[in-house]
Amino acid sequence: MNLKKLLSEDTIIFNLKATTKEGIIEEMIDLLVLRGRIKDRDAALRAVLEREQKMSTGMQHGIAIPHGKTDSVDKLVTAMALKKEGVDFGSMDGKPSTIFIMTISSVSRTGPHIQFLSEISQVLNDPEKRDRILQAQSSSEVMDVLTT
């Protein structure tokens, strides 16, 4: 899977305004709607929030990967957001999340969703890459870190 094909500079938020888990999810969904990646905002929001209620997608090392499945997308769509001061996302290590990767995929297609989550997790498992992402000054810098 090529991360460059799934992630794009126009779906990266550098400084999230939201200060809650739900607010961050909404802000990221709204960006994907604005960029024409999601047909039905409410259905996508509901899918991600329902998934989050089952189990938090706050991982560890400041990473959260909110995701969901809905028919409001034809293929896997992604967004990335940063909030340097962090937000409580119910992470496994109890620390605030600073890097957020959202994925929304079609109900009928499971392969790309799982493959993307696996690949992005491998990249973000590297502490140096996480630091470089948080220090980046542009979307192109973030993309360079994620795809090299």
DSSP file (Angstrom, degrees, kcal/mol; ACC not computed):
  #  RESIDUE AA STRUCTURE BP1 BP2  ACC     N-H-->O    O-->H-N    N-H-->O    O-->H-N    TCO  KAPPA ALPHA  PHI   PSI    X-CA   Y-CA   Z-CA
    1    1 A M              0   0    0      0, 0.0     2,-0.8     0, 0.0     3,-0.1   0.000 360.0 360.0 360.0 135.8    0.0    0.0    0.0
    2    2 A N    >>  -     0   0    0      1,-0.2     3,-1.3     2,-0.0     4,-0.9  -0.844 360.0-162.1 -98.8 109.6    1.3    3.4   -0.9
    3    3 A L  H 3> S+     0   0    0     -2,-0.8     4,-3.1     1,-0.3     3,-0.4   0.811  89.1  65.2 -60.7 -29.4    0.7    5.9    1.9
    4    4 A K  H 34 S+     0   0    0      1,-0.2    -1,-0.3     2,-0.2   143,-0.0   0.810 100.5  51.1 -63.0 -28.9    1.3    8.8   -0.6
    5    5 A K  H <4 S+     0   0    0     -3,-1.3    -1,-0.2     1,-0.1    -2,-0.2   0.770 118.0  36.8 -79.0 -25.2   -1.9    7.7   -2.5
    6    6 A L  H  < S+     0   0    0     -4,-0.9    72,-0.5    -3,-0.4     2,-0.3   0.810 112.7  56.5 -97.6 -34.8   -4.0    7.7    0.7
    7    7 A L     <  -     0   0    0     -4,-3.1     2,-0.3    -5,-0.2    72,-0.1  -0.763  66.9-176.9 -96.5 144.7   -2.6   10.6    2.6
    8    8 A S    >   -     0   0    0     -2,-0.3     3,-2.0    70,-0.2    72,-0.2  -0.991  37.4-120.2-142.6 153.4   -2.6   14.1    1.1
    9    9 A E  G >  S+     0   0    0     -2,-0.3     3,-1.0     1,-0.3    -1,-0.1   0.793 110.1  61.5 -60.0 -29.4   -1.4   17.5    2.1
   10   10 A D  G 3  S+     0   0    0      1,-0.3    -1,-0.3    25,-0.0    25,-0.0   0.472  99.8  55.4 -81.5   1.2   -4.9   19.0    1.8
   11   11 A T  G <  S+     0   0    0     -3,-2.0    69,-2.6   128,-0.0     2,-0.5  -0.097  84.2 102.6-121.2  35.8   -6.2   16.7    4.5
   12   12 A I  E <   -a   80   0A   0     -3,-1.0     2,-0.5    67,-0.2    69,-0.2  -0.978  53.0-160.3-117.5 128.8   -3.7   17.6    7.3
   13   13 A I  E     -a   81   0A   0     67,-2.5    69,-2.0    -2,-0.5     3,-0.3  -0.940   1.1-166.2-106.7 122.9   -4.7   19.9   10.1
   14   14 A F  S    S+     0   0    0     -2,-0.5     2,-0.4     1,-0.3    -1,-0.1   0.862  78.2  20.1 -80.9 -36.2   -1.7   21.5   11.8
   15   15 A N  S    S-     0   0    0     68,-0.1    -1,-0.3    69,-0.1    68,-0.2  -0.762  77.8-147.5-138.8  92.6   -3.4   22.9   14.9
   16   16 A L        -     0   0    0     66,-2.2     8,-0.1    -2,-0.4    68,-0.0  -0.256   1.3-155.5 -55.2 139.8   -6.7   21.4   15.9
   17   17 A K        +     0   0    0      6,-0.1    -1,-0.1     7,-0.1     7,-0.1   0.808  66.1  94.2 -84.4 -33.6   -9.0   23.8   17.6
   18   18 A A        -     0   0    0      5,-0.2     3,-0.0     1,-0.1    -2,-0.0  -0.182  52.5-167.7 -63.4 150.9  -11.0   21.2   19.4
   19   19 A T        +     0   0    0     68,-0.0     2,-0.3    69,-0.0    69,-0.3   0.251  65.7  64.8-122.4   8.4  -10.1   20.2   22.9
   20   20 A T  S  > S-     0   0    0      1,-0.1     4,-2.4    67,-0.1     5,-0.2  -0.897  84.9-114.5-129.3 160.7  -12.2   17.0   23.3
   21   21 A K  H  > S+     0   0    0     67,-0.3     4,-2.3    -2,-0.3     5,-0.2   0.938 118.3  46.8 -56.1 -49.6  -12.2   13.6   21.6
   22   22 A E  H  > S+     0   0    0      1,-0.2     4,-2.4     2,-0.2    -1,-0.2   0.888 111.4  51.8 -63.2 -40.1  -15.6   14.3   20.0
   23   23 A G  H  > S+     0   0    0      2,-0.2     4,-2.6     1,-0.2    -1,-0.2   0.894 109.1  49.8 -64.0 -40.9  -14.6   17.7   18.8
   24   24 A I  H  X S+     0   0    0     -4,-2.4     4,-2.4     2,-0.2     5,-0.2   0.927 110.4  50.1 -63.8 -45.1  -11.4   16.4   17.2
   25   25 A I  H  X S+     0   0    0     -4,-2.3     4,-2.4     1,-0.2    -2,-0.2   0.927 112.6  47.4 -59.7 -44.9  -13.4   13.7   15.4
   26   26 A E  H  X S+     0   0    0     -4,-2.4     4,-2.9     1,-0.2    -2,-0.2   0.917 110.6  51.5 -62.6 -43.6  -15.9   16.3   14.1
   27   27 A E  H  X S+     0   0    0     -4,-2.6     4,-1.6     1,-0.2    -1,-0.2   0.895 112.7  45.6 -61.7 -40.6  -13.1   18.7   13.0
   28   28 A M  H  X S+     0   0    0     -4,-2.4     4,-2.0     2,-0.2    -1,-0.2   0.896 112.7  50.0 -70.7 -40.0  -11.4   15.9   11.0
   29   29 A I  H  X S+     0   0    0     -4,-2.4     4,-2.4    -5,-0.2    -2,-0.2   0.925 108.7  53.7 -61.4 -44.5  -14.7   14.7    9.5
   30   30 A D  H  X S+     0   0    0     -4,-2.9     4,-2.7     1,-0.2    -1,-0.2   0.874 106.6  51.7 -60.8 -37.4  -15.5   18.3    8.5
   31   31 A L  H  X S+     0   0    0     -4,-1.6     4,-2.1     2,-0.2    -1,-0.2   0.927 109.8  48.9 -63.3 -44.4  -12.2   18.6    6.7
   32   32 A L  H  <>S+     0   0    0     -4,-2.0     5,-2.7     2,-0.2     6,-0.8   0.861 112.2  48.7 -65.1 -34.7  -12.9   15.4    4.8
   33   33 A V  H ><5S+     0   0    0     -4,-2.4     3,-1.8     4,-0.2    -2,-0.2   0.940 110.1  51.6 -66.9 -47.1  -16.3   16.7    3.8
   34   34 A L  H 3<5S+     0   0    0     -4,-2.7    -2,-0.2     1,-0.3    -1,-0.2   0.856 109.1  50.6 -56.7 -37.8  -14.8   20.0    2.7
   35   35 A R  T 3<5S-     0   0    0     -4,-2.1    -1,-0.3    -5,-0.2    -2,-0.2   0.397 117.5-113.7 -84.5   3.3  -12.3   18.2    0.5
   36   36 A G  T < 5S+     0   0    0     -3,-1.8    -3,-0.2     2,-0.1    -2,-0.1   0.691  83.6 120.1  77.1  18.5  -15.1   16.2   -1.1
   37   37 A R      < +     0   0    0     -5,-2.7     2,-0.4    -6,-0.2    37,-0.3   0.678  67.8  51.0 -88.9 -18.5  -14.0   12.8    0.4
   38   38 A I        -     0   0    0     -6,-0.8     3,-0.2     1,-0.1    35,-0.2  -0.973  57.7-166.9-124.8 133.2  -17.2   12.1    2.3
   39   39 A K  S    S+     0   0    0     33,-2.8     2,-0.5    -2,-0.4    -1,-0.1   0.853  83.5  35.0 -84.1 -38.1  -20.8   12.2    0.9
   40   40 A D     >  -     0   0    0     32,-0.4     4,-2.2     1,-0.2    -1,-0.2  -0.888  62.7-171.3-126.9 100.3  -22.7   12.1    4.1
   41   41 A R  H  > S+     0   0    0     -2,-0.5     4,-2.9     1,-0.2     5,-0.2   0.914  86.6  49.7 -56.0 -48.7  -21.2   13.9    7.1
   42   42 A D  H  > S+     0   0    0      1,-0.2     4,-2.6     2,-0.2    -1,-0.2   0.892 110.7  49.0 -63.2 -41.0  -23.6   12.7    9.7
   43   43 A A  H  > S+     0   0    0      2,-0.2     4,-2.1     1,-0.2    -1,-0.2   0.910 113.9  46.5 -65.0 -41.3  -23.3    9.0    8.6
   44   44 A A  H  X S+     0   0    0     -4,-2.2     4,-2.2     2,-0.2     5,-0.2   0.927 113.4  48.5 -66.5 -44.7  -19.5    9.2    8.7
   45   45 A L  H  X S+     0   0    0     -4,-2.9     4,-2.6    -5,-0.2     5,-0.2   0.928 111.6  49.9 -60.6 -45.5  -19.5   11.0   12.1
   46   46 A R  H  X S+     0   0    0     -4,-2.6     4,-2.6    -5,-0.2     5,-0.2   0.904 109.5  52.1 -60.2 -42.3  -21.9    8.5   13.5
   47   47 A A  H  X S+     0   0    0     -4,-2.1     4,-1.9     2,-0.2    -1,-0.2   0.916 113.1  43.2 -62.8 -44.1  -19.7    5.6   12.3
   48   48 A V  H  X S+     0   0    0     -4,-2.2     4,-2.1     2,-0.2    19,-0.3   0.917 115.6  47.9 -70.4 -42.7  -16.5    6.9   13.9
   49   49 A L  H  X S+     0   0    0     -4,-2.6     4,-1.8    -5,-0.2    -2,-0.2   0.887 111.0  51.3 -66.4 -37.8  -18.2    7.9   17.2
   50   50 A E  H  X S+     0   0    0     -4,-2.6     4,-1.2    -5,-0.2    -1,-0.2   0.912 110.8  48.7 -64.7 -41.0  -19.9    4.5   17.4
   51   51 A R  H  X S+     0   0    0     -4,-1.9     4,-1.5    -5,-0.2     3,-0.3   0.898 109.9  52.4 -62.9 -40.1  -16.6    2.8   16.9
   52   52 A E  H  < S+     0   0    0     -4,-2.1    -1,-0.2     1,-0.2    -2,-0.2   0.831 103.9  56.9 -67.0 -32.6  -15.0    5.0   19.5
   53   53 A Q  H  < S+     0   0    0     -4,-1.8    -1,-0.2     1,-0.2    -2,-0.2   0.833 103.5  54.1 -67.9 -31.8  -17.7    4.0   22.0
   54   54 A K  H  < S-     0   0    0     -4,-1.2     2,-0.3     1,-0.3    -1,-0.2   0.910 134.0 -18.9 -67.7 -42.4  -16.9    0.3   21.7
   55   55 A M  S  < S-     0   0    0     -4,-1.5    -1,-0.3     0, 0.0    -2,-0.1  -0.892  76.3-102.0-166.8 133.6  -13.2    0.9   22.5
   56   56 A S        -     0   0    0     -2,-0.3    34,-0.1    -3,-0.2    -4,-0.1  -0.272  17.0-149.9 -60.4 143.1  -11.0    4.0   22.4
   57   57 A T        +     0   0    0     32,-0.2     8,-2.3    34,-0.0     2,-0.6   0.221  60.3 121.3 -98.3  12.4   -8.7    4.4   19.4
   58   58 A G  B     -B   64   0A   0     31,-0.6    34,-0.9    32,-0.3     6,-0.3  -0.688  42.0-180.0 -72.8 118.1   -6.2    6.3   21.6
   59   59 A M        -     0   0    0      4,-2.7    33,-2.2    -2,-0.6    34,-1.0   0.637  31.4 -79.5 -89.2-117.6   -3.1    4.1   21.2
   60   60 A Q  S >  S+     0   0    0     32,-0.2     3,-1.0    31,-0.2    -1,-0.2  -0.891  99.1  47.7-143.1 174.5    0.1    5.0   23.0
   61   61 A H  T 3  S-     0   0    0     -2,-0.3     3,-0.1     1,-0.2    -1,-0.1   0.781 130.5 -59.5  60.7  28.7    3.0    7.4   22.4
   62   62 A G  T 3  S+     0   0    0      1,-0.2    37,-2.9    33,-0.1    36,-2.8   0.683 103.8 131.4  79.7  17.5    0.6   10.2   21.7
   63   63 A I  E <   + c   0  99A   0     -3,-1.0    -4,-2.7    34,-0.2     2,-0.4  -0.868  30.7 179.0-110.8 137.5   -1.2    8.6   18.8
   64   64 A A  E     -Bc  58 100A   0     35,-2.4    37,-2.4    -2,-0.4    -6,-0.2  -0.998   8.7-168.9-131.6 139.8   -4.9    8.2   18.2
   65   65 A I        -     0   0    0     -8,-2.3    37,-0.2    -2,-0.4     2,-0.1  -0.608   9.6-172.9-128.5  71.1   -6.4    6.5   15.1
   66   66 A P        +     0   0    0      0, 0.0    37,-1.6     0, 0.0     2,-0.3  -0.440  19.7 160.9 -65.1 136.7  -10.1    7.2   15.1
   67   67 A H  E     +d  103   0A   0    -19,-0.3     2,-0.3    35,-0.2    37,-0.2  -0.970  16.2 170.3-153.1 164.7  -11.8    5.2   12.3
   68   68 A G  E     -d  104   0A   0     35,-1.6    37,-2.2    -2,-0.3     2,-0.4  -0.979  27.4-116.8-166.7 172.6  -15.1    3.8   11.1
   69   69 A K  E     +d  105   0A   0     -2,-0.3     2,-0.3    35,-0.2    37,-0.2  -0.981  38.8 149.4-125.8 134.3  -17.0    2.2    8.3
   70   70 A T    >   -     0   0    0     35,-2.5     3,-0.8    -2,-0.4    37,-0.2  -0.987  52.6-122.5-157.2 157.2  -19.8    3.7    6.4
   71   71 A D  T 3  S+     0   0    0     -2,-0.3    35,-0.1     1,-0.2   -27,-0.0   0.364  95.1  90.2 -83.5   5.8  -21.4    3.7    2.9
   72   72 A S  T 3  S+     0   0    0     33,-0.2   -33,-2.8   -32,-0.1   -32,-0.4   0.429  87.0  55.1 -82.2   3.3  -20.8    7.5    2.7
   73   73 A V    <   -     0   0    0     -3,-0.8    34,-0.2   -35,-0.2   -35,-0.1  -0.977  65.4-156.3-130.5 149.4  -17.4    6.8    1.2
   74   74 A D  S    S+     0   0    0     -2,-0.3     2,-0.3   -37,-0.3    -1,-0.1   0.737  81.6   7.2 -91.4 -27.0  -16.6    4.7   -1.9
   75   75 A K  S    S-     0   0    0     29,-0.1    -1,-0.2    30,-0.1     2,-0.1  -0.885 102.5 -59.4-145.5 173.0  -13.1    4.0   -0.9
   76   76 A L        -     0   0    0     -2,-0.3     2,-0.3    29,-0.1    29,-0.2  -0.370  52.3-170.7 -60.0 128.9  -10.7    4.4    2.1
   77   77 A V  E     - E   0 104A   0     27,-2.7    27,-2.3    -2,-0.1     2,-0.3  -0.938   2.1-168.5-122.2 149.4  -10.3    8.1    3.0
   78   78 A T  E     - E   0 103A   0    -72,-0.5     2,-0.3    -2,-0.3    25,-0.2  -0.942  12.1-179.1-137.3 155.6   -7.8    9.5    5.5
   79   79 A A  E     - E   0 102A   0     23,-1.8    23,-2.8    -2,-0.3     2,-0.4  -0.970  11.6-153.3-146.1 157.9   -7.0   12.7    7.3
   80   80 A M  E     +aE  12 101A   0    -69,-2.6   -67,-2.5    -2,-0.3     2,-0.3  -0.982  12.9 180.0-133.2 145.4   -4.3   13.6    9.8
   81   81 A A  E     -aE  13 100A   0     19,-2.6    19,-3.0    -2,-0.4     2,-0.4  -0.990  11.3-152.7-145.6 154.2   -4.3   16.2   12.5
   82   82 A L  E     + E   0  99A   0    -69,-2.0   -66,-2.2    -2,-0.3     2,-0.3  -0.961  14.3 174.9-128.0 143.7   -1.9   17.5   15.1
   83   83 A K  E >   -     0   0A   0     15,-2.2     3,-2.0    -2,-0.4   -68,-0.1  -0.761  13.6-164.3-146.3  96.8   -2.4   19.1   18.5
   84   84 A K  E 3  S+     0   0A   0      1,-0.3    -1,-0.1    -2,-0.3    15,-0.1   0.802  88.2  53.7 -57.4 -35.3    1.0   19.6   20.2
   85   85 A E  E 3  S-     0   0A   0      1,-0.1    -1,-0.3    13,-0.1    13,-0.1   0.645 107.9-136.5 -77.2 -11.8   -0.5   20.2   23.7
   86   86 A G  E <   -     0   0A   0     -3,-2.0     2,-0.3    12,-0.1    12,-0.2   0.253  10.6-125.4  79.9 157.6   -2.4   17.0   23.4
   87   87 A V  E     - E   0  97A   0     10,-1.7    10,-3.1    -4,-0.1     2,-0.5  -0.994  29.1-103.4-140.7 141.5   -5.9   15.9   24.3
   88   88 A D        +     0   0    0     -2,-0.3   -67,-0.3   -69,-0.3     7,-0.0  -0.551  44.7 164.9 -66.9 116.4   -7.2   13.0   26.4
   89   89 A F        -     0   0    0     -2,-0.5   -31,-0.6     6,-0.4   -32,-0.2   0.153  61.5-100.6-119.2  14.8   -8.3   10.4   24.0
   90   90 A G        -     0   0    0      1,-0.1   -32,-0.3   -33,-0.1   -34,-0.1   0.885  59.0-172.6  68.0  38.4   -8.5    7.5   26.4
   91   91 A S    >   -     0   0    0      4,-0.4     3,-1.2     1,-0.1   -32,-0.2  -0.188  34.8-116.2 -69.1 158.0   -5.1    6.1   25.3
   92   92 A M  T 3  S+     0   0    0    -33,-2.2   -32,-0.2   -34,-0.9    -1,-0.1   0.819 117.0  44.5 -62.6 -32.6   -3.7    2.8   26.4
   93   93 A D  T 3  S-     0   0    0    -34,-1.0    -1,-0.3     2,-0.2   -33,-0.1   0.426 110.5-120.2 -94.4   2.5   -0.8    4.5   28.2
   94   94 A G  S <  S+     0   0    0     -3,-1.2    -2,-0.1     1,-0.3    -4,-0.1   0.494  72.2 125.7  76.9   2.9   -3.0    7.2   29.8
   95   95 A K        -     0   0    0      1,-0.1    -4,-0.4    -6,-0.1    -6,-0.4  -0.614  68.7 -93.4 -94.8 154.8   -1.1   10.0   28.1
   96   96 A P        -     0   0    0      0, 0.0     2,-0.3     0, 0.0    -8,-0.2  -0.291  38.8-120.3 -63.5 149.7   -2.6   12.7   25.9
   97   97 A S  E     + E   0  87A   0    -10,-3.1   -10,-1.7     1,-0.1   -34,-0.2  -0.743  34.2 168.4 -92.3 140.5   -2.8   12.2   22.1
   98   98 A T  E     +     0   0A   0    -36,-2.8   -15,-2.2    -2,-0.3     2,-0.5   0.574  64.7  56.8-122.6 -24.3   -1.0   14.6   19.8
   99   99 A I  E     -cE  63  82A   0    -37,-2.9   -35,-2.4   -17,-0.2     2,-0.5  -0.965  65.3-171.3-117.6 124.1   -1.1   12.9   16.5
  100  100 A F  E     -cE  64  81A   0    -19,-3.0   -19,-2.6    -2,-0.5     2,-0.5  -0.963   8.0-175.6-121.7 125.9   -4.4   11.9   15.0
  101  101 A I  E     - E   0  80A   0    -37,-2.4     2,-0.4    -2,-0.5   -21,-0.2  -0.979  11.3-164.7-119.4 117.7   -4.9    9.7   11.9
  102  102 A M  E     - E   0  79A   0    -23,-2.8   -23,-1.8    -2,-0.5     2,-0.4  -0.855   7.2-177.5-104.9 137.2   -8.5    9.2   10.8
  103  103 A T  E     -dE  67  78A   0    -37,-1.6   -35,-1.6    -2,-0.4     2,-0.4  -0.998   5.7-177.2-130.3 139.2   -9.6    6.6    8.4
  104  104 A I  E     +dE  68  77A   0    -27,-2.3   -27,-2.7    -2,-0.4     2,-0.3  -0.996  13.3 177.5-132.7 128.4  -13.1    6.0    7.1
  105  105 A S  E     -d   69   0A   0    -37,-2.2   -35,-2.5    -2,-0.4   -33,-0.2  -0.857  35.1 -87.3-130.4 164.7  -13.8    3.1    4.8
  106  106 A S    >   -     0   0    0     -2,-0.3     3,-1.4   -37,-0.2   -35,-0.2  -0.386  33.0-125.8 -68.0 144.1  -16.7    1.5    3.0
  107  107 A V  T 3  S+     0   0    0      1,-0.3    -1,-0.1   -37,-0.2   -36,-0.1   0.833 109.7  53.8 -58.1 -33.5  -18.7   -1.1    4.9
  108  108 A S  T 3  S+     0   0    0      1,-0.1     2,-0.5   -38,-0.1    -1,-0.3   0.502 100.9  64.0 -85.4  -3.6  -18.1   -3.6    2.0
  109  109 A R    <   +     0   0    0     -3,-1.4     4,-0.3     1,-0.1    -1,-0.1  -0.932  45.5 158.5-128.1 111.2  -14.3   -3.3    1.9
  110  110 A T     >  +     0   0    0     -2,-0.5     4,-2.0     2,-0.1     5,-0.2   0.765  61.2  73.0 -99.1 -29.4  -12.2   -4.4    4.8
  111  111 A G  H  > S+     0   0    0      1,-0.2     4,-2.4     2,-0.2     5,-0.2   0.922  97.3  44.2 -56.4 -56.4   -8.7   -5.1    3.2
  112  112 A P  H  > S+     0   0    0      0, 0.0     4,-2.7     0, 0.0    -1,-0.2   0.868 111.9  55.2 -60.3 -36.7   -7.5   -1.5    2.6
  113  113 A H  H  > S+     0   0    0     -4,-0.3     4,-2.3     2,-0.2    -2,-0.2   0.944 112.3  40.9 -60.4 -51.3   -8.6   -0.3    6.0
  114  114 A I  H  X S+     0   0    0     -4,-2.0     4,-2.1     1,-0.2    -1,-0.2   0.895 115.2  51.6 -66.9 -40.8   -6.7   -3.0    7.9
  115  115 A Q  H  X S+     0   0    0     -4,-2.4     4,-2.4    -5,-0.2    -2,-0.2   0.911 110.5  48.5 -63.8 -42.8   -3.7   -2.6    5.6
  116  116 A F  H  X S+     0   0    0     -4,-2.7     4,-3.0    -5,-0.2     5,-0.3   0.943 110.4  50.8 -62.8 -47.6   -3.6    1.2    6.1
  117  117 A L  H  X S+     0   0    0     -4,-2.3     4,-1.7     1,-0.2    -1,-0.2   0.890 111.6  49.0 -58.3 -39.7   -3.8    0.9    9.9
  118  118 A S  H  X S+     0   0    0     -4,-2.1     4,-1.7     2,-0.2    -1,-0.2   0.934 114.2  44.3 -64.8 -46.8   -1.0   -1.6    9.9
  119  119 A E  H  X S+     0   0    0     -4,-2.4     4,-1.9     1,-0.2    -2,-0.2   0.923 114.3  46.9 -67.5 -44.6    1.3    0.6    7.7
  120  120 A I  H  X S+     0   0    0     -4,-3.0     4,-2.6     1,-0.2    -1,-0.2   0.867 110.1  54.9 -68.0 -33.4    0.6    3.9    9.4
  121  121 A S  H  X S+     0   0    0     -4,-1.7     4,-0.9    -5,-0.3    -1,-0.2   0.895 106.3  51.7 -64.4 -39.7    1.1    2.2   12.8
  122  122 A Q  H  < S+     0   0    0     -4,-1.7     3,-0.4     2,-0.2     4,-0.3   0.918 111.8  46.4 -62.8 -43.0    4.6    0.9   11.7
  123  123 A V  H >< S+     0   0    0     -4,-1.9     3,-1.4     1,-0.2    -2,-0.2   0.944 114.2  46.9 -63.3 -47.8    5.6    4.4   10.6
  124  124 A L  H 3< S+     0   0    0     -4,-2.6    -1,-0.2     1,-0.3    -2,-0.2   0.553  94.3  76.7 -76.6  -6.3    4.3    6.1   13.8
  125  125 A N  T 3< S+     0   0    0     -4,-0.9    -1,-0.3    -3,-0.4    -2,-0.2   0.658  76.2  90.4 -73.3 -15.4    6.0    3.5   16.0
  126  126 A D    <>  -     0   0    0     -3,-1.4     4,-2.1    -4,-0.3     3,-0.3  -0.746  68.8-154.6 -86.1 113.9    9.3    5.3   15.3
  127  127 A P  H  > S+     0   0    0      0, 0.0     4,-2.2     0, 0.0     5,-0.2   0.840  93.8  55.0 -59.6 -34.1    9.8    8.0   18.1
  128  128 A E  H  > S+     0   0    0      2,-0.2     4,-2.4     1,-0.2     5,-0.2   0.906 108.2  48.3 -65.5 -40.8   12.1   10.0   15.8
  129  129 A K  H  > S+     0   0    0     -3,-0.3     4,-2.3     2,-0.2    -1,-0.2   0.898 109.7  52.3 -67.4 -39.5    9.3   10.2   13.1
  130  130 A R  H  X S+     0   0    0     -4,-2.1     4,-2.2     2,-0.2    -2,-0.2   0.933 111.2  47.6 -60.6 -44.4    6.7   11.2   15.7
  131  131 A D  H  X S+     0   0    0     -4,-2.2     4,-1.6     1,-0.2    -2,-0.2   0.915 111.0  50.6 -62.2 -43.6    9.0   14.0   16.8
  132  132 A R  H  X S+     0   0    0     -4,-2.4     4,-0.9     1,-0.2    -1,-0.2   0.874 109.3  51.7 -63.9 -36.9    9.6   15.1   13.3
  133  133 A I  H >< S+     0   0    0     -4,-2.3     3,-0.7     1,-0.2    -1,-0.2   0.935 110.3  48.0 -63.4 -46.2    5.9   15.2   12.5
  134  134 A L  H 3< S+     0   0    0     -4,-2.2    -1,-0.2     1,-0.2    -2,-0.2   0.761 114.7  46.4 -68.5 -23.9    5.2   17.3   15.6
  135  135 A Q  H 3< S+     0   0    0     -4,-1.6    -1,-0.2    -5,-0.2    -2,-0.2   0.562  86.1 120.6 -91.4 -10.4    8.0   19.7   14.6
  136  136 A A    <<  -     0   0    0     -4,-0.9     3,-0.1    -3,-0.7    -3,-0.1  -0.177  47.1-162.4 -58.6 146.5    7.0   20.0   11.0
  137  137 A Q        +     0   0    0      1,-0.1     2,-0.3     0, 0.0    -1,-0.1   0.448  70.0  31.1-107.3  -6.1    6.1   23.4    9.6
  138  138 A S  S  > S-     0   0    0      1,-0.1     4,-1.8  -124,-0.0     5,-0.1  -0.974  77.9-113.0-149.4 161.5    4.2   22.4    6.5
  139  139 A S  H  > S+     0   0    0     -2,-0.3     4,-2.6     1,-0.2     5,-0.2   0.861 116.9  57.2 -62.2 -36.1    2.1   19.6    5.1
  140  140 A S  H  > S+     0   0    0      1,-0.2     4,-2.2     2,-0.2    -1,-0.2   0.872 104.0  52.3 -66.4 -34.9    4.8   18.6    2.7
  141  141 A E  H  > S+     0   0    0      2,-0.2     4,-2.1     1,-0.2    -1,-0.2   0.920 110.0  48.8 -64.0 -42.8    7.2   18.1    5.6
  142  142 A V  H  X S+     0   0    0     -4,-1.8     4,-2.4     1,-0.2    -2,-0.2   0.937 110.8  50.1 -61.5 -46.0    4.7   15.8    7.3
  143  143 A M  H  X S+     0   0    0     -4,-2.6     4,-1.9     1,-0.2    -1,-0.2   0.890 107.6  54.5 -60.5 -39.4    4.2   13.9    4.1
  144  144 A D  H  X S+     0   0    0     -4,-2.2     4,-0.7     1,-0.2    -1,-0.2   0.921 109.9  47.0 -59.6 -44.0    8.0   13.5    3.7
  145  145 A V  H >< S+     0   0    0     -4,-2.1     3,-0.6     1,-0.2    -2,-0.2   0.922 115.0  45.9 -63.8 -43.6    8.2   12.0    7.2
  146  146 A L  H 3< S+     0   0    0     -4,-2.4    -1,-0.2     1,-0.2    -2,-0.2   0.763 118.7  39.4 -72.1 -25.8    5.4    9.6    6.6
  147  147 A T  H 3<        0   0    0     -4,-1.9    -1,-0.2    -5,-0.2    -2,-0.2   0.303 360.0 360.0-114.3  10.7    6.5    8.4    3.1
  148  148 A T    <<        0   0    0     -4,-0.7    -2,-0.1    -3,-0.6    -1,-0.1   0.402 360.0 360.0-118.0 360.0   10.3    8.1    3.4
